[in-house]
Structures are given as structure tokens and as C-alpha cells.
Amino acid sequence: MPAAASDEPSALLGRFMQAWSAADANAIAALFADDADFVSPDGYKACGRAAIAAFYAAAFARGYAGSHGAGEVAAMRPVAHELMLIDGRWCIDGARTESGDARPAQRGLLAALVRRTDGVWRIAALREAAGAADFTAFPPGS
């Protein structure tokens, strides 16, 4: 899955979710800048592509392989030249516990800072938060 499949920063979320649904930790990590960082919904922090790939590989090994991820960009705004802030929402269904039991669907919000370098948009920082199961829409004009 090439990082430059689209020159639109909003396309990163769709490519992220495709890689999630394929349980491809390396394809997810390839969407991040070399110096990126990530904070999971439970507060785990990973810095750099290798650590981000390791986090997702471990998640897939713990029962998330075979699950389906979906996401939606709710708002996007420029922060500086070649730098965008993306607000969105995500959901995961079909995950299993390590013992094989079905996990309930998970939903949450995300904030991603994305940066274009050499014409390619990559995630510079990603923060995910869970607990938005009842969250359905951003207000108009947000």
C-alpha cells in the first residue's frame, strides 16, 4: 500500500483503515512520518515508525487481526504550510480477545496532525480516544 496513493491528506484515514482491516502493521506504519508519534486510546505511546509498527503488530496478535476498521474525517484545517489538523472518528468491529471471545465493537475519536514532505502526506502525530459510542456527528460548521 503506497504512502503516496493520493495527494489529499484526508485519504490517509481510508488507507489506514484498509491496512487495519488487512492486519498489516507495516502498511499502517508506512503512513506515518519517520519521526511520528502515536497515542492509543488506552494511553500507550509509540514514537517512530518501528515502534508504531510493533504496536499494531502486537494488537493484531492479541485478537484484532480479522477485525474491520472504518473511519471518517469530520473536519480538516490547515495549521501551517504543509501541515493539516484532521479530526475524525473511528470504529472497529469483529475483534476477538486473546482467548477467542468476541470483543464488543469499539468506537472513538481521533486527532491527527499530518505533514507533507516531498509531496507526500504522512501522519506526524495521531491521538485516539475511545468512548464515543454515542457520538454520531460533529455540529455543522465545526
Buried (B, 14 or more C-beta within 10 A) or exposed (E): BEBEBEEEBBBBBBBBBBBBBBBBBBBBBBBBBEEBBBBBBEEEEBEBBEBBBBBBBEBBEEBBBEBEBBBBBBEBEEEEEEEBBBBBBBBBBBBBEEEEEEBEEBBBBBBBBBBBEEEBBBBBBBBBBBEBEEEEEBEEEE
